[in-house]
């Protein structure tokens, strides 16, 4: 009997040994670590070489062990693996210690994994807790220790470990939490990092400073107990306050970082993932900060006018606000509330406001990632769904095409869709300069007149006769081109398009980068769809007096070994004649001095531009420029829905533009637009459209030499006196 028991045990032992050997032989080869290149983040800089943010699959910056201070190394060893320098990959005493602690607690409160085991698990295995995985982890750790010295293992571990807030490795974590390099860390800062591997989220100092402080002090205590620091150093360190830099998850506008990421990954593929590229952009951080501030404050102002109580930065903001509404006993007609989304089928949305089921109709609303929505209570169980109020801003250097600032929405945390580059919207009257440029190329001047009375036109896009109407609902007779553009008279623009023909207008559009214009009369009112970047780039051509500079945002990309992978310079080409374009600039200047953009008249700098408003106030635009910088602003809902009556570009988008440009234009010398030698400035009497003299008042206007009038007010008076 005893013999059979021993035989059975021997057989089981043999089978277990075979099992261990099989697992051991099939483990990954640790020698792969010799050529292991971890994914590293690439660093993004602004046009002045200032750090902007990072891109990459993992935020990691690999540093050799000799650059990591002893107090950082010792902090991790003290709390994660105090016998690191002495064990063979597995620490039997640590395993026993952990088993006893877990048994006493009745749950898992301590782990026995060594640093080498953690490295093996993180690089080769899954985090799933099973007996087989733990066995593989131990065997693989032994294998790693047989192939590498302790220093190499430690280097790999300290560069691989996840330390929260998207940071991998001690260098990335040092930058994220303290804004400094790992070799610049103090003792207490090193201890904070060393406390994170156990539970990066739980001990994250940004979100749980009390827990982080307690964990940091525990690490310092372990360092003292292990003899890594003196009692004096320990007591001094634990009395230091927890100081981390203010978290900024998305460095300035992550809409830009997304653009950089898309560009680099598409062009360089694997190299972009392996990193560590240095990417220099055309963005200026000062411009970018002001753009985000102006857009956010402007949208909040619009929200108040519309009746939206606030604009959320995150989905969590909506949840908190929804919870505060629990005390509501009665819904007031016309008031805006936050409702929980129950169901949406692309047309009908069912929502709930604390037990009360309601519904409203809306089409094409993207609710991905959102659980709450603004609604306006109507009556009964009906509500009006209010989609996200959004906006975007693009700012481009007139002379180079460099994008200086780009904001794709009010909050990247709330929505990552870049409305500046991807949202196709109708520009409304902001498209009109294309038509008026065509008229100037046809030989007309800014004091040429056009009949502005409403006429019917057959429009293929509508499939029926169509009579344009004016924003102010007024009717006009003959007006000058200057007056028509400055005051955005729709009927004049359509009649002008009919007079000069589609061919010249479509050609101008193509030259300034708007290739998708269609030969429809409604084109004059901006029924074509464009992005804000496309439209702002078109105005860059006007601001640069006919010279188009291709917009770009990547200046230079440098590889980890210092090799320049690409370097981009401005690509500029004259596409429109300077003299006629300078006349158009003067007409757009009139829009600011006396037209729909008159609010911008308050600016010190000389600027020009055009408002844009679509049918039923779906979209509000202002695109304007100084001699140095051109900026476009769009505001609207994420779906085509009216912002409300009289919510035009001049009221909605222009104040945002002014708020931004007032700051930015201060960075440039105060200059007027260049006057080419082929142009002349003539003082024109706006009543009789002749040269003003001492007998009448006049307004300075730009003409191509030879096209200006030659009759004066005195000549007119002399002719009249003869009658």
ZATINU-608175 format. One record per residue (C-alpha): x, y, z. Coordinates in pm, whole numbers, padded with zeros to 5 digits, always signed. Example, Ala and Ser with C-alpha at 12.3 -4.5 7.8 and 13.67 -1.06 7.14 Angstrom:
2
+01230-00450+00780/+01367-00106+00714/
***
This chain:
723
+00000+00000+00000/+00275+00244+00102/+00466+00141-00208/+00165+00226-00425/+00129+00567-00258/+00496+00647-00318/+00464+00525-00675/+00158+00744-00729/+00329+01046-00579/+00637+00978-00788/+00425+00961-01101/+00251+01289-01013/+00586+01452-00944/+00723+01330-01274/+00416+01456-01460/+00448+01792-01286/+00817+01815-01380/+00729+01731-01742/+00452+01993-01725/+00698+02253-01591/+00958+02165-01852/+00703+02189-02134/+00590+02532-02015/+00950+02641-01967/+01054+02533-02318/+00752+02709-02477/+00806+03038-02299/+00906+03343-02510/+01278+03385-02559/+01402+03658-02323/+01681+03733-02571/+01415+03921-02766/+01466+04194-02507/+01813+04260-02650/+01654+04419-02957/+01334+04535-02787/+01241+04887-02889/+00951+05008-02678/+00701+05246-02836/+00800+05597-02737/+00610+05922-02758/+00709+06184-03009/+00737+06539-02884/+00549+06823-03050/+00676+07182-03035/+00532+07516-03137/+00684+07754-03391/+00912+07904-03125/+01042+07566-03012/+00827+07552-02698/+00699+07214-02584/+00336+07166-02690/+00247+06803-02622/+00312+06444-02724/+00174+06196-02972/+00218+05821-02981/+00054+05497-02874/+00223+05529-02536/+00365+05832-02361/+00714+05698-02296/+01065+05842-02315/+01332+05574-02279/+01628+05671-02060/+01936+05458-01979/+01984+05349-01618/+02286+05574-01566/+02056+05878-01610/+01818+05756-01337/+01931+05870-00989/+01995+05618-00710/+01715+05757-00494/+01465+05686-00774/+01597+05331-00820/+01601+05267-00445/+01246+05395-00403/+01113+05133-00645/+01326+04855-00498/+01222+04941-00142/+00851+04915-00210/+00834+04669-00501/+01118+04420-00447/+01350+04470-00151/+01552+04156-00230/+01595+04249-00596/+01974+04243-00592/+01986+03897-00429/+01710+03674-00573/+01724+03469-00896/+01405+03617-01048/+01165+03474-00791/+01170+03558-00421/+01038+03260-00217/+01039+03464+00104/+00828+03736-00056/+00582+03478-00184/+00553+03325+00163/+00515+03667+00322/+00239+03761+00078/+00058+03430+00128/+00051+03477+00505/-00069+03837+00477/-00344+03738+00234/-00451+03448+00457/-00479+03673+00761/-00674+03937+00570/-00905+03685+00406/-00837+03850+00069/-00548+03946-00158/-00377+04244+00005/-00017+04176-00096/+00161+04037-00399/+00484+03844-00406/+00595+03929-00758/+00948+04053-00803/+01047+04336-01035/+01166+04072-01281/+00831+03891-01263/+00647+04220-01324/+00867+04284-01626/+00799+03934-01759/+00424+03973-01712/+00403+04320-01867/+00614+04238-02171/+00521+03879-02253/+00207+03771-02067/-00150+03878-01997/-00258+04039-01668/-00520+03764-01616/-00477+03606-01271/-00454+03228-01316/-00227+02960-01171/-00080+02886-01513/+00001+03251-01579/+00165+03291-01238/+00371+02981-01310/+00475+03112-01651/+00558+03446-01494/+00791+03284-01239/+00964+03060-01494/+01004+03344-01741/+01151+03564-01467/+01412+03295-01399/+01489+03279-01770/+01529+03659-01788/+01767+03659-01491/+01982+03394-01663/+02016+03613-01974/+02048+03965-01833/+02224+04132-01545/+02031+04313-01274/+02109+04658-01413/+01960+04579-01752/+01649+04428-01594/+01605+04738-01381/+01650+04967-01681/+01387+04777-01879/+01146+04778-01586/+01179+05148-01506/+01119+05238-01870/+00830+04996-01918/+00614+05026-01604/+00279+05209-01628/+00257+05498-01382/-00083+05651-01455/-00217+05950-01651/-00107+05789-01976/+00261+05780-01875/+00486+05477-01921/+00826+05473-01755/+00980+05705-01502/+01084+05979-01748/+00734+06027-01891/+00582+06016-01541/+00833+06275-01418/+00724+06510-01693/+00353+06442-01644/+00344+06489-01267/+00630+06731-01204/+00717+06891-01538/+01083+06788-01508/+01325+06512-01608/+01370+06200-01396/+01727+06302-01309/+01589+06623-01158/+01350+06452-00913/+01376+06513-00540/+01356+06228-00288/+00987+06280-00210/+00901+06305-00581/+01082+05977-00649/+00886+05814-00365/+00556+05933-00515/+00638+05768-00850/+00748+05448-00680/+00413+05427-00504/+00214+05427-00829/+00274+05078-00985/+00057+04905-00723/-00255+05102-00833/-00187+05393-01072/-00548+05514-01071/-00604+05477-00697/-00290+05672-00604/-00301+05926-00889/-00200+06259-00727/-00416+06460-00968/-00737+06291-00855/-00654+06144-00512/-00389+06365-00348/-00460+06234+00003/-00410+05873-00101/-00104+05968-00304/+00050+06146-00006/-00015+05849+00222/+00136+05609-00032/+00437+05836-00090/+00510+05844+00282/+00479+05466+00300/+00746+05437+00028/+00970+05678+00222/+00922+05464+00533/+01025+05150+00341/+01332+05333+00207/+01430+05424+00563/+01370+05069+00689/+01584+04928+00410/+01866+05170+00487/+01842+05367+00164/+01792+05698+00345/+01879+05831+00691/+01628+05911+00961/+01691+06281+00905/+01624+06247+00530/+01310+06044+00603/+01165+06294+00848/+01243+06588+00622/+01083+06419+00319/+00759+06305+00486/+00697+06661+00606/+00717+06799+00253/+00378+06886+00099/+00253+06696-00206/+00327+06925-00499/+00249+06823-00855/+00206+07043-01158/-00148+07134-01255/-00272+06853-01475/-00338+06940-01836/-00454+06617-01997/-00475+06768-02342/-00187+07005-02393/-00342+07323-02534/-00559+07215-02828/-00549+06843-02880/-00731+06902-03205/-00389+07002-03333/-00221+06699-03177/-00475+06479-03354/-00386+06650-03683/-00015+06596-03615/-00075+06232-03523/-00279+06167-03838/-00016+06336-04056/+00286+06159-03904/+00129+05812-03882/+00006+05832-04241/+00344+05944-04374/+00589+05753-04155/+00393+05452-04031/+00598+05235-03792/+00855+05507-03736/+00583+05722-03583/+00501+05447-03335/+00860+05372-03241/+00913+05748-03195/+01092+05955-03046/+01046+06213-03317/+01070+06584-03257/+00791+06754-03449/+00806+07130-03494/+00476+07291-03591/+00374+07634-03715/+00140+07681-03419/+00215+07961-03175/+00113+07865-02821/+00022+08226-02736/-00213+08244-03035/-00353+07901-02950/-00431+07989-02590/-00605+08309-02696/-00801+08125-02966/-00931+07870-02716/-01017+08141-02464/-01197+08361-02717/-01396+08072-02863/-01496+07932-02525/-01604+08267-02383/-01784+08359-02705/-01979+08033-02714/-02079+08074-02350/-02213+08419-02437/-02414+08274-02728/-02543+07995-02504/-02684+08250-02258/-02865+08432-02539/-03017+08105-02659/-03109+08001-02307/-02867+07711-02259/-02765+07719-01889/-02400+07622-01944/-02170+07449-02190/-02012+07131-02050/-01639+07066-02067/-01689+06693-02009/-01969+06439-01997/-01919+06434-01620/-02027+06801-01610/-02358+06697-01765/-02405+06412-01518/-02343+06638-01219/-02582+06901-01351/-02845+06634-01415/-02816+06513-01056/-02873+06866-00928/-03207+06876-01111/-03346+06602-00885/-03524+06862-00674/-03739+06974-00971/-04107+06927-00908/-04245+07091-01219/-04112+07160-01569/-04156+07515-01698/-04256+07563-02059/-03974+07709-02270/-03700+07641-02014/-03391+07434-02095/-03315+07126-01887/-03065+06838-01890/-03225+06505-01976/-03093+06150-01970/-03098+05979-02310/-03303+05659-02308/-03324+05581-02679/-03244+05742-03014/-03324+05593-03354/-03180+05868-03573/-03501+06070-03572/-03694+06033-03246/-03521+06063-02910/-03669+05941-02585/-03535+06105-02271/-03598+06115-01899/-03588+06395-01645/-03589+06214-01313/-03864+05966-01374/-04059+06169-01627/-04043+06018-01979/-04036+06270-02265/-03959+06267-02637/-03853+06499-02917/-03761+06479-03284/-03418+06552-03427/-03221+06410-03719/-02859+06306-03761/-02749+06378-03405/-02423+06212-03306/-02465+06102-02943/-02171+05862-02935/-02017+05871-02588/-02293+06091-02446/-02566+05993-02202/-02723+06334-02149/-02863+06607-02369/-03009+06956-02334/-03382+06982-02401/-03629+07269-02405/-03959+07171-02246/-04257+07237-02475/-04573+07085-02330/-04712+06750-02219/-04440+06494-02281/-04281+06682-02570/-03942+06851-02567/-03720+07023-02822/-03382+06848-02844/-03097+07099-02833/-02784+06960-03001/-02433+07062-02902/-02362+07431-02957/-02018+07438-03115/-01767+07656-03288/-01424+07654-03445/-01144+07899-03518/-00854+07898-03763/-00578+08158-03782/-00325+08167-04070/-00020+08380-04143/-00107+08588-04450/+00243+08588-04600/+00340+08223-04544/+00028+08007-04505/+00147+07887-04163/-00143+07786-03940/-00084+07978-03617/-00386+07854-03419/-00659+07598-03478/-00944+07505-03247/-01189+07237-03359/-01450+07277-03087/-01524+07423-02748/-01383+07122-02554/-01171+06835-02679/-01262+06639-02367/-01630+06658-02462/-01595+06600-02836/-01288+06508-03040/-01446+06591-03378/-01242+06866-03545/-01495+07110-03687/-01224+07336-03829/-01101+07073-04074/-01380+06816-04108/-01718+06986-04066/-01871+07077-04403/-02106+07372-04357/-02267+07634-04579/-02076+07965-04563/-02370+08191-04641/-02267+08542-04747/-01903+08473-04660/-01877+08324-05012/-01972+08653-05181/-01617+08794-05219/-01557+08517-05477/-01838+08661-05694/-01734+09022-05648/-01375+08930-05733/-01508+08783-06058/-01685+09111-06132/-01363+09310-06078/-01179+09075-06315/-01454+09143-06570/-01358+09511-06562/-01612+09642-06312/-01507+09874-06027/-01630+09906-05674/-01854+10196-05779/-02002+10005-06074/-02372+09956-06011/-02594+09651-06019/-02971+09618-06006/-03059+09478-05664/-03430+09423-05723/-03547+09064-05662/-03578+08843-05972/-03679+08480-06021/-03412+08230-06122/-03435+07864-06204/-03199+07681-05973/-03111+07317-06053/-03015+07261-05689/-03372+07340-05593/-03546+07213-05906/-03769+07519-05925/-03778+07893-05972/-03634+08076-05678/-03645+08441-05573/-03369+08545-05334/-03453+08758-05031/-03244+08996-04828/-03152+08945-04463/-03312+09278-04364/-03618+09195-04583/-03571+09527-04767/-03582+09583-05141/-03320+09789-05323/-03282+09950-05663/-02941+10003-05820/-02651+09988-05578/-02275+09999-05612/-02072+09682-05577/-01906+09834-05271/-02239+09900-05103/-02379+09558-05200/-02083+09364-05057/-02044+09576-04744/-02412+09540-04654/-02438+09185-04787/-02734+09245-05018/-02838+08901-05142/-03041+09017-05441/-02748+09222-05570/-02509+08927-05535/-02736+08689-05730/-02802+08946-06003/-02428+09014-06025/-02359+08641-06062/-02613+08629-06344/-02450+08929-06513/-02088+08811-06509/-02162+08439-06557/-02061+08127-06369/-01737+08061-06555/-01535+08348-06406/-01672+08283-06056/-01593+07910-06062/-01245+07994-06192/-01182+08237-05904/-01309+07975-05660/-01070+07714-05798/-00777+07955-05779/-00834+08030-05412/-00882+07663-05324/-01261+07621-05339/-01288+07351-05605/-01640+07233-05534/-01840+07542-05635/-02142+07458-05853/-02305+07666-06131/-02621+07736-05929/-02761+08081-05860/-02794+07991-05495/-02413+07977-05492/-02422+08355-05437/-02580+08293-05096/-02330+08026-04994/-02525+07703-05045/-02205+07513-05124/-02044+07331-04829/-01690+07412-04714/-01474+07366-04407/-01359+07661-04199/-00997+07588-04294/-01083+07594-04666/-01272+07923-04643/-01010+08092-04424/-00742+07978-04670/-00939+08137-04954/-00942+08470-04771/-00565+08437-04721/-00535+08487-05097/-00732+08813-05075/-00532+08935-04774/-00208+08857-04959/-00325+09051-05263/-00370+08752-05492/-00082+08532-05378/-00199+08196-05247/+00015+08027-04981/-00068+07663-04921/-00174+07624-04556/+00055+07398-04353/+00119+07315-03987/+00434+07096-03988/+00761+07289-04015/+01014+07018-03943/+01036+06657-03822/+01358+06526-03669/+01427+06160-03592/+01563+06032-03260/+01917+06027-03402/+01896+06389-03516/+01824+06327-03885/+01588+06577-04047/+01309+06370-04203/+01134+06666-04360/+01142+07043-04354/+00859+07247-04501/+00880+07600-04635/+00600+07829-04752/+00463+07739-05096/+00324+08058-05244/+00203+08140-05594/+00024+08438-05747/-00319+08317-05857/-00509+08648-05884/-00386+08984-06015/-00270+09219-05741/-00446+09538-05858/-00797+09389-05873/-00746+09195-05549/-00642+09516-05374/-00974+09669-05480/-01159+09372-05328/-00966+09419-05003/-01084+09780-04996/-01443+09661-05043/-01402+09414-04756/-01256+09697-04553/-01581+09883-04623/-01774+09590-04474/-01595+09668-04147/-01621+10048-04171/-01982+10076-04283/-02135+09732-04333/-02226+09410-04155/-01886+09387-03987/-01904+09734-03833/-01846+09599-03481/-01482+09541-03584/-01448+09912-03648/-01358+09946-03281/-01024+09773-03342/-00706+09981-03351/-00560+09777-03635/-00668+09807-03996/-00875+09499-04076/-01116+09378-04341/-01358+09090-04360/-01701+08948-04427/-01984+08803-04223/-02175+08492-04324/-02520+08374-04220/-02711+08084-04374/-03084+08036-04422/-03275+08020-04096/-02956+08106-03902/-02805+07755-03912/-02447+07882-03943/-02274+08202-03834/-01936+08305-03977/-01685+08583-03984/-01368+08564-04191/-01142+08863-04159/-00782+08972-04183/-00517+09231-04115/-00216+09270-04347/-00046+08998-04139/-00299+08744-04012/-00626+08599-04142/-00874+08438-03902/-01199+08255-03954/-01468+08178-03697/-01769+07948-03734/-02051+07895-03484/-02348+07662-03507/-02506+07345-03377/-02349+07013-03467/-02660+06941-03673/-02836+07182-03907/-03068+07362-03669/-03146+07729-03632/-02952+07922-03370/-03255+08151-03341/-03384+08458-03518/-03128+08735-03575/-02842+08508-03463/-02636+08622-03760/-02262+08614-03819/-02228+08975-03703/-02388+08893-03368/-02255+08542-03307/-01918+08487-03478/-01781+08841-03515/-01747+08913-03139/-01535+08598-03103/-01319+08711-03396/-01277+09059-03247/-01187+08924-02903/-00914+08708-03058/-00782+08952-03318/-00759+09245-03077/-00492+09052-02889/-00316+08898-03189/-00289+09213-03404/-00105+09382-03116/+00184+09144-03191/+00237+09299-03535/+00335+09648-03652/+00036+09869-03728/+00027+09886-04108/-00222+09941-04386/-00260+09698-04672/+00003+09740-04942/-00097+09963-05234/+00055+09827-05555/+00180+10084-05810/-00103+09981-06043/-00358+10107-05791/-00469+10454-05693/-00671+10590-05401/-00939+10836-05504/-01182+11026-05282/-01527+10944-05418/-01854+11117-05346/-02086+10822-05262/-02396+11005-05381/-02294+11095-05736/-02007+10841-05767/-01765+11105-05891/-01439+11248-05757/-01499+11452-05443/-01356+11800-05428/-01400+12105-05210/-01770+12122-05301/-01867+11780-05165/-01779+11509-04919/-01591+11197-05022/-01471+10854-04913/-01127+10715-05001/-01163+10421-05241/-00910+10207-05425/-00916+10166-05804/-00701+10004-06065/-00536+10301-06238/-00736+10406-06539/-01068+10274-06409/-01134+10559-06165/-01389+10829-06259/-01258+11157-06402/-01559+11375-06332/-01570+11580-06010/-01857+11715-05805/-01780+12059-05950/-01820+11915-06300/-02158+11773-06206/-02267+12104-06058/-02151+12288-06370/-02351+12056-06595/-02659+12096-06377/-02626+12474-06380/-02630+12473-06760/-02966+12301-06751/
***
